[in-house]
């Protein structure tokens, strides 16, 4: 049995500050008392609700995509139709992350309580190999897995949307793709954020696309200004082929010819056979509970669902509301849970089609309660002394985007989709006008070596042909007593899991409105590096000083994540929470 660092005397003295509901396991979880400096103010977010609507709601990362999704709902489409339309609209309106050259995870729950998890994650090409990003000395070659043609995995987005429509769609396929065709052909006004993003990436676009005319570049040597109209004629033609031919409009014919020619041009690995063989997969969602709520989320190859449920199990015995939002005590508990879960992630999680992933053991309540017995009441646990939990079988970006949709019938979609890094591999398919992913960086190029997000992986996530790379994407749906309560997800690379966790905690433990929960400043810890990342105003000076005294290193960071969520209010209205960190927009009727 694992040794706990808390003496029996200290444990007995601290038990009074746990929640009155005992953990449902035989393992005793140590209580942690609030310190005298625990009190903090409320998060600095605008008061009140987000956008509310009586019938249906779409929340996405771009106002045009949200508008298109709502139009589909208004004309009689369901949430799944709207998801397809939003996905293709984001491929035009949000090139930094929206895509047809990437992949993602979609979670759904129908009005009659049916559910499913659609995995349209990219796969490694058949020519990929475990050590393809290492030099002759066995060291990782910088940037090889993050930019350029060799970083590209086989795209899954179009196949995923086709599978969703075939199973659950109501309107015709052409009706759902046409709005994106129109957007690409006629153009749209650039937001300030997207104009800045395209301008700052100009030199990189030129580097990886020599000699190509790119719609992403401002004319001449100029720069984009907010409000400028940007058009994508080549992308419009590609989307037209997808509209008319469905899956074959991307994975065969003209688009496949252009994509594979691009691969040959830059010595990439994706072939016509890779495209032809790609298949999305329907998987069984994961389930957990937290304070009377049922949590439905995504299984591996997402690490996010397992990690989210682990952290909620670890935290449920503690009264976070009493400790206070971002108090030293609350941050201590949440950080120590995050530290242990990310250590497990690095060791055990990978593609379940290529080896055993011990999900059942990782989600065992006694296992997670036992993991929390190793925390000290008022001291940080150095990450160097934290490893993955023992006794489990060994298994040999932050630019993503998310949308949440609830229709008038009560069908719900939570979908996270990605190119991985900002603008993916930076490679644009010549003649087809779309960006390709750099998703191969989400594999472990070498066990123990961090990827672009600082995430460390092991052999469970090693590169193999046809394998899906591990992801942090964490689409989630919450219900209570069988009734839909919340739909939530976010981009953010390694911070996705903790951002979804905090949004849930903000609503359930800290009684925030959904808009407040989405907007509140965030904290993040991922085991390695051993630091708490902190957005501006996430901690009061007193709380930060208290945490430093406990042994934590505070790392100030710019804003991360773009949580897009929907909550069902007690009066059955829908509240949309759109993240103010981006151009995210909630619309409903």
C-alpha positions in Angstrom: 0.0 0.0 0.0 1.3 3.5 -0.9 2.8 5.4 2.0 1.1 8.7 2.9 3.2 11.6 4.0 0.6 12.8 6.4 0.9 11.7 10.0 -2.3 10.3 11.6 -2.3 13.2 14.0 -2.1 15.8 11.3 -4.8 13.9 9.3 -7.1 13.8 12.2 -6.7 17.5 12.9 -7.5 18.4 9.3 -10.5 16.2 8.6 -13.0 18.9 9.7 -12.4 20.8 6.5 -13.3 18.2 4.0 -16.8 18.0 2.5 -19.3 16.1 4.6 -19.7 13.6 1.8 -17.0 11.0 2.2 -15.1 9.7 -0.9 -16.6 6.5 -2.2 -13.5 4.3 -1.6 -11.7 2.6 1.1 -8.8 4.9 0.8 -8.6 7.9 3.2 -8.1 11.2 1.4 -6.2 13.8 3.4 -8.0 17.0 4.2 -6.3 20.3 3.8 -7.2 23.3 5.9 -7.4 26.8 4.5 -4.5 29.0 5.5 -4.9 32.4 7.1 -4.1 34.0 3.7 -6.7 31.9 1.9 -9.3 34.5 1.2 -9.3 36.0 -2.3 -11.7 38.2 -4.2 -14.1 37.0 -6.9 -12.7 36.6 -10.4 -12.6 39.9 -12.3 -15.3 39.0 -14.9 -18.3 40.9 -16.0 -21.4 40.2 -13.9 -24.5 38.5 -15.2 -25.4 35.9 -17.8 -24.1 35.3 -21.2 -26.3 35.3 -24.3 -29.6 33.6 -23.5 -32.1 32.0 -25.8 -35.3 30.0 -25.4 -34.9 27.3 -28.1 -31.4 26.8 -29.5 -27.8 28.0 -29.2 -24.6 27.9 -31.2 -21.3 29.0 -29.6 -18.2 28.9 -31.8 -14.9 30.7 -32.3 -16.0 33.0 -35.1 -19.2 35.1 -35.5 -19.7 34.0 -39.1 -19.5 30.3 -38.2 -21.9 30.8 -35.3 -24.3 32.7 -37.7 -24.2 29.9 -40.2 -24.8 27.3 -37.6 -27.8 29.2 -36.3 -29.2 29.6 -39.9 -29.1 25.9 -40.3 -31.0 25.4 -37.1 -33.6 28.0 -38.1 -34.3 26.3 -41.4 -35.0 23.0 -39.7 -31.7 21.4 -39.4 -30.7 19.6 -36.2 -27.6 20.1 -34.0 -25.6 17.6 -36.1 -26.4 19.5 -39.3 -25.3 22.7 -37.7 -22.1 21.0 -36.5 -21.2 20.1 -40.1 -22.0 23.6 -41.4 -20.0 25.2 -38.5 -17.0 22.9 -39.2 -16.8 23.9 -42.8 -17.4 27.6 -42.1 -14.6 27.6 -39.6 -12.3 26.2 -42.2 -12.8 29.5 -44.1 -13.3 32.0 -41.3 -10.7 30.8 -38.8 -7.7 29.5 -40.7 -5.6 29.6 -37.6 -7.4 26.5 -36.3 -10.6 25.7 -38.4 -9.9 23.2 -41.0 -10.5 20.6 -43.6 -6.8 19.6 -43.4 -6.9 18.5 -39.8 -9.1 16.4 -37.5 -10.9 16.3 -34.2 -13.3 14.7 -31.8 -17.1 15.2 -31.7 -19.3 14.1 -28.7 -23.0 14.1 -29.0 -26.1 13.4 -26.8 -29.5 13.2 -28.5 -32.8 14.4 -27.0 -33.7 10.7 -26.4 -30.5 10.2 -24.5 -28.5 8.4 -27.1 -24.9 9.3 -27.3 -21.7 8.8 -29.2 -18.1 9.8 -29.7 -16.9 10.4 -33.2 -13.1 10.2 -33.6 -11.9 11.9 -36.8 -8.4 12.4 -35.5 -5.5 12.4 -38.0 -3.4 9.2 -38.4 0.3 8.7 -39.1 1.0 8.0 -42.8 2.0 4.4 -43.8 5.6 5.6 -44.4 5.9 7.0 -40.9 8.4 5.4 -38.5 9.0 5.7 -34.7 12.3 7.6 -35.0 11.6 9.7 -38.0 12.2 13.0 -36.2 15.6 11.9 -34.6 19.1 12.5 -36.0 21.8 9.9 -36.2 22.7 10.5 -32.6 19.1 9.8 -31.5 18.3 13.4 -30.7 15.1 15.2 -31.7 15.7 17.4 -34.8 14.2 20.9 -33.9 11.1 21.9 -35.9 10.9 18.8 -38.0 7.7 17.6 -36.4 6.1 21.1 -36.0 6.4 22.8 -39.4 6.7 21.7 -43.0 5.5 18.7 -45.0 6.9 16.0 -42.8 4.8 17.2 -39.9 1.6 16.4 -41.6 -0.7 13.5 -40.6 -3.5 12.1 -42.7 -6.5 14.5 -42.4 -9.7 13.2 -40.9 -12.1 16.2 -40.8 -14.0 15.7 -44.1 -14.5 11.9 -43.4 -15.7 12.7 -39.9 -18.3 15.2 -41.1 -19.5 12.7 -43.7 -19.9 10.0 -41.1 -21.7 12.4 -38.8 -24.1 13.5 -41.5 -24.8 9.9 -42.7 -25.7 8.8 -39.2 -27.5 11.7 -37.7 -28.1 14.5 -40.3 -31.4 15.7 -41.4 -30.8 18.3 -44.2 -29.0 17.5 -47.4 -25.2 17.4 -47.5 -25.1 20.2 -50.1 -27.2 22.5 -47.9 -24.6 22.2 -45.1 -21.5 22.8 -47.2 -22.8 25.5 -49.4 -22.6 28.3 -46.8 -18.8 27.7 -46.5 -18.5 27.7 -50.3 -20.2 31.1 -50.3 -18.0 32.4 -47.5 -14.8 31.4 -49.3 -16.0 32.7 -52.7 -17.5 36.0 -51.7 -15.1 36.7 -48.8 -15.5 37.9 -45.3 -14.2 40.8 -43.2 -11.1 40.0 -41.1 -11.4 40.5 -37.4 -8.6 42.3 -35.6 -7.2 39.1 -34.1 -7.2 37.2 -37.4 -5.6 40.1 -39.3 -2.9 40.2 -36.7 -2.4 36.5 -36.8 -2.0 36.4 -40.6 0.3 39.3 -40.6 2.6 37.8 -37.9 2.8 34.5 -39.8 3.5 36.0 -43.2 7.2 35.2 -43.2 6.6 31.6 -42.1 3.9 31.2 -44.8 6.4 32.3 -47.5 9.1 30.0 -46.1 7.1 26.9 -46.3 5.2 27.8 -49.5 7.8 29.3 -51.9 6.5 30.6 -55.1 2.8 29.9 -54.3 0.1 32.6 -54.6 -1.5 32.5 -51.2 -4.8 34.0 -50.3 -3.6 34.2 -46.7 -1.0 36.9 -47.6 -2.0 40.6 -47.9 -1.6 41.9 -51.5 1.9 43.1 -52.4 4.0 43.4 -49.3 1.3 45.0 -47.4 -0.5 44.0 -44.2 -4.0 43.1 -43.4 -6.2 45.5 -41.5 -9.2 44.7 -39.4 -12.3 44.9 -41.7 -10.4 44.0 -44.9 -12.2 41.5 -47.1 -10.3 38.2 -47.6 -11.4 35.7 -50.3 -10.3 32.2 -50.9 -11.1 31.2 -54.5 -9.1 27.9 -54.5 -10.6 26.9 -51.2 -14.1 27.7 -52.6 -13.4 25.3 -55.5 -12.2 22.5 -53.0 -15.3 23.0 -50.9 -17.5 22.8 -54.0 -16.0 19.4 -54.8 -16.7 18.3 -51.3 -20.3 19.6 -51.6 -20.9 17.8 -54.8 -18.9 14.5 -54.2 -18.9 14.1 -50.4 -16.0 12.1 -49.1 -14.6 11.5 -52.7 -14.4 15.3 -53.1 -11.5 15.3 -50.7 -9.9 11.8 -50.5 -10.1 11.1 -54.2 -10.0 12.9 -57.5 -8.7 16.5 -58.0 -8.3 17.3 -54.3 -6.3 14.1 -53.6 -4.1 14.8 -56.7 -3.3 18.3 -55.4 -2.7 17.1 -51.8 -0.3 14.3 -52.8 1.5 16.5 -55.3 2.1 18.9 -52.4 3.4 16.1 -50.3 5.9 15.1 -53.1 6.9 18.7 -53.6 8.0 19.0 -49.9 9.0 15.4 -49.2 6.0 14.7 -47.1 4.6 11.2 -46.5 0.9 11.3 -47.1 0.0 9.2 -50.2 -3.2 8.5 -52.1 -3.4 5.2 -50.4 -3.2 6.9 -47.0 -6.1 9.1 -48.0 -8.2 6.2 -49.4 -7.7 4.1 -46.3 -8.6 6.8 -43.7 -11.6 6.0 -41.7 -13.2 7.9 -38.7 -14.2 5.8 -35.8 -17.3 5.7 -33.5 -16.2 5.1 -29.9 -18.0 4.6 -26.6 -17.9 7.8 -24.5 -16.4 7.8 -21.0 -18.6 8.5 -18.0 -18.0 9.9 -14.5 -19.8 11.8 -11.7 -19.1 15.0 -9.8 -21.3 16.4 -7.1 -24.5 14.8 -8.5 -23.7 15.6 -12.2 -23.0 12.9 -14.8 -20.0 13.8 -16.9 -19.8 12.3 -20.4 -16.5 12.9 -22.3 -14.2 11.5 -24.9 -12.2 8.3 -24.6 -8.6 7.6 -25.9 -6.9 8.6 -28.1 -8.1 11.6 -26.2 -6.1 11.9 -23.0 -8.5 14.7 -22.0 -11.5 12.7 -21.0 -9.6 10.3 -18.7 -7.6 13.2 -17.2 -10.8 15.3 -16.6 -12.6 12.4 -14.8 -9.5 11.6 -12.7 -9.2 15.1 -11.5 -12.8 15.4 -10.6 -12.6 12.2 -8.6 -9.5 13.5 -6.8 -11.2 16.8 -6.0 -14.7 15.7 -5.0 -13.9 15.0 -1.4 -12.7 18.6 -0.8 -14.9 21.6 -0.2 -13.5 23.9 -2.9 -16.3 26.4 -2.5 -15.5 26.9 1.1 -11.8 27.2 0.3 -12.6 30.1 -2.1 -11.9 30.7 -5.8 -8.2 30.7 -6.5 -7.4 30.7 -2.8 -4.0 29.2 -1.8 -5.8 26.1 -0.4 -8.0 25.7 -3.5 -5.1 26.2 -5.9 -2.9 23.8 -3.9 -5.5 21.0 -4.1 -6.3 21.5 -7.8 -2.6 21.8 -8.7 -1.6 18.6 -6.9 -4.4 16.8 -8.7 -3.3 18.1 -12.0 0.4 17.2 -11.3 -0.5 13.6 -10.7 -2.9 13.2 -13.6 -0.5 14.6 -16.1 2.2 12.2 -14.9 -0.2 9.4 -15.6 -1.0 10.9 -19.0 2.6 10.8 -20.0 3.0 7.2 -19.1 -0.1 5.3 -19.9 -2.2 7.1 -22.6 -2.1 6.5 -26.4 -4.1 5.1 -29.2 -6.2 2.1 -27.9 -6.2 0.5 -31.3 -2.4 0.0 -31.0 -2.1 -1.4 -27.4 -3.8 -1.5 -24.1 -4.7 1.8 -22.4 -5.6 1.1 -18.8 -8.7 3.3 -18.7 -10.6 1.2 -16.1 -7.7 1.3 -13.7 -7.1 5.0 -14.2 -10.7 5.8 -13.5 -10.9 3.6 -10.4 -12.0 5.8 -7.5 -9.7 4.0 -5.0 -6.8 4.6 -7.3 -7.4 8.3 -7.6 -8.1 8.7 -3.9 -4.9 6.9 -3.1 -3.0 9.3 -5.5 -4.2 12.2 -3.4 -2.9 10.7 -0.1 0.6 11.7 -1.2 -0.1 15.4 -1.0 1.2 17.5 1.8 -1.3 19.9 3.5 0.7 23.1 3.0 3.6 22.2 0.7 3.9 21.7 -3.0 5.0 18.2 -4.1 8.0 18.6 -6.5 7.2 17.1 -9.9 10.6 15.4 -9.8 9.2 13.2 -7.0 5.9 12.5 -8.7 5.7 9.6 -11.1 2.7 7.8 -12.7 0.7 5.7 -10.3 2.2 2.2 -9.7 0.7 -1.1 -10.5 -0.9 -0.3 -13.9 0.1 -2.3 -17.0 2.8 -0.6 -19.0 2.1 0.3 -22.6 4.9 0.1 -25.0 -0.7 23.4 -30.1 -2.5 25.3 -28.7 -4.4 26.5 -31.8 -7.4 24.3 -31.8 -11.0 25.4 -31.9 -14.2 24.3 -30.3 -18.0 24.7 -30.9 -20.9 23.7 -28.8 -24.5 23.4 -30.1 -27.9 22.6 -28.6 -30.9 22.5 -30.9 -34.6 23.1 -30.1 -35.2 19.4 -29.6 -32.5 19.1 -27.0 -29.8 17.4 -29.1 -26.3 18.5 -28.1 -22.9 18.5 -29.8 -19.5 19.3 -28.3 -16.8 19.3 -30.9 -13.1 20.2 -30.7 -11.2 20.3 -34.0 -7.7 21.2 -34.8 -4.7 21.7 -37.0 -2.5 21.4 -33.9 -0.3 24.5 -34.0 -1.4 27.9 -35.3 -2.1 27.5 -39.0 -0.9 23.9 -38.6 2.2 23.0 -40.6 2.0 26.3 -42.4 1.9 24.4 -45.6 -0.9 25.3 -48.0 -2.0 22.8 -50.6 -1.1 24.4 -53.9 -4.2 24.8 -56.1 -6.6 23.6 -53.3 -6.1 26.6 -50.9 -6.3 24.9 -47.5 -3.8 24.5 -44.7 -2.4 21.1 -43.6 -2.0 20.0 -40.0 1.2 19.6 -38.0 -0.4 16.9 -35.9 2.6 14.5 -36.0 4.1 16.6 -33.2 1.4 15.2 -30.9 3.2 11.8 -31.0 6.2 11.3 -28.8 9.1 11.9 -31.1 11.3 10.4 -28.4 10.1 9.1 -25.0 10.6 11.7 -22.3 11.3 14.6 -24.7 8.7 17.5 -24.6 6.6 18.4 -27.6 5.7 21.9 -28.7 3.4 22.3 -25.7 5.9 21.0 -23.2 4.0 17.7 -22.8 6.2 14.7 -22.1 5.1 11.4 -23.6 6.2 7.8 -23.5 6.3 4.7 -25.6 2.5 4.5 -25.4 2.4 7.5 -27.8 5.2 6.5 -30.1 4.8 6.9 -33.8 3.5 3.9 -35.8 1.9 3.8 -39.3 -1.9 4.3 -39.2 -1.8 5.2 -35.5 -3.7 8.2 -34.0 -1.6 10.6 -32.0 -2.6 11.3 -28.4 -4.7 14.4 -27.9 -5.7 16.7 -25.0 -9.0 17.6 -26.6 -11.8 17.3 -24.0 -15.3 17.8 -25.4 -17.7 17.2 -22.5 -21.4 17.1 -21.8 -22.9 17.3 -18.3 -26.3 16.0 -17.3 -28.2 15.7 -14.0 -30.9 13.2 -13.3 -31.0 12.5 -17.0 -31.4 16.1 -18.0 -28.9 18.1 -20.1 -27.1 20.7 -18.1 -23.9 21.8 -19.9 -22.0 21.4 -23.1 -18.3 22.5 -22.9 -14.9 22.3 -24.6 -12.0 24.5 -25.6 -8.8 24.7 -27.7 -5.5 25.2 -25.9 -3.1 22.3 -26.4 -2.0 20.9 -23.1 -4.2 23.5 -21.3 -7.4 22.1 -22.7 -7.9 19.7 -19.9 -7.4 22.1 -17.1 -9.5 24.8 -18.8 -12.5 22.5 -19.1 -12.0 21.4 -15.5 -11.9 25.0 -14.3 -15.1 25.9 -16.2 -16.9 23.0 -14.6 -15.6 23.9 -11.1 -16.5 27.6 -11.6 -20.1 26.7 -12.2 -20.6 23.9 -9.8 -18.3 24.9 -6.9 -18.1 28.6 -7.2 -21.6 29.4 -8.4 -20.6 31.5 -11.4 -22.8 32.2 -14.4 -21.5 30.3 -17.4 -20.2 33.5 -19.0 -18.3 34.3 -15.8 -17.0 30.8 -15.7 -15.7 31.0 -19.2 -14.1 34.4 -18.8 -12.5 34.0 -15.4 -8.7 34.1 -15.4 -7.1 30.6 -15.5 -4.3 28.6 -13.9 -2.6 25.6 -15.3 -0.1 22.9 -14.2 0.9 19.9 -16.3 3.5 18.1 -14.1 6.4 19.2 -16.3 7.6 21.9 -16.4 7.1 22.2 -12.6 5.3 25.6 -12.5 1.8 27.1 -12.2 1.0 29.1 -15.3 -1.1 32.1 -14.4 -3.1 34.4 -16.5 -3.3 38.1 -15.5 -5.5 38.6 -12.5 -5.8 34.9 -11.8 -4.2 35.3 -8.4 -4.2 38.2 -5.9 -0.7 39.2 -4.7 -1.4 37.7 -1.3 -2.5 34.4 -2.8 0.6 34.3 -5.1 2.9 35.0 -2.1 1.3 32.2 -0.1 1.7 29.7 -2.9 5.4 30.7 -3.3 5.8 30.1 0.4 4.4 26.6 -0.2 7.0 25.9 -2.8 5.2 26.7 -6.0 6.8 28.6 -8.9 4.3 31.0 -10.5 4.8 31.6 -14.2 2.8 34.6 -15.6 1.5 33.9 -19.1 -0.7 35.5 -21.7 -4.3 34.4 -22.2 -4.9 30.8 -23.4 -7.9 28.7 -24.4 -11.2 29.8 -26.0 -13.9 28.0 -24.0 -17.2 27.8 -25.9 -20.0 26.4 -23.7 -23.8 26.2 -23.3 -25.6 25.8 -20.0 -29.3 25.0 -19.4 -30.7 27.3 -16.8 -33.2 26.3 -14.2 -36.0 28.0 -16.2 -34.9 25.9 -19.3 -33.4 28.8 -21.1 -30.0 28.3 -22.8 -27.0 30.4 -21.7 -24.2 30.7 -24.1 -20.7 31.3 -22.7 -18.4 32.7 -25.4 -14.7 33.2 -24.5 -13.7 36.9 -24.6 -10.1 35.9 -25.3 -11.0 35.4 -28.9 -13.7 36.3 -31.5 -15.9 33.7 -30.0 -19.6 34.3 -30.4 -22.8 32.9 -28.9 -26.0 33.2 -30.9 -29.4 31.7 -30.3 -33.2 32.0 -30.9 
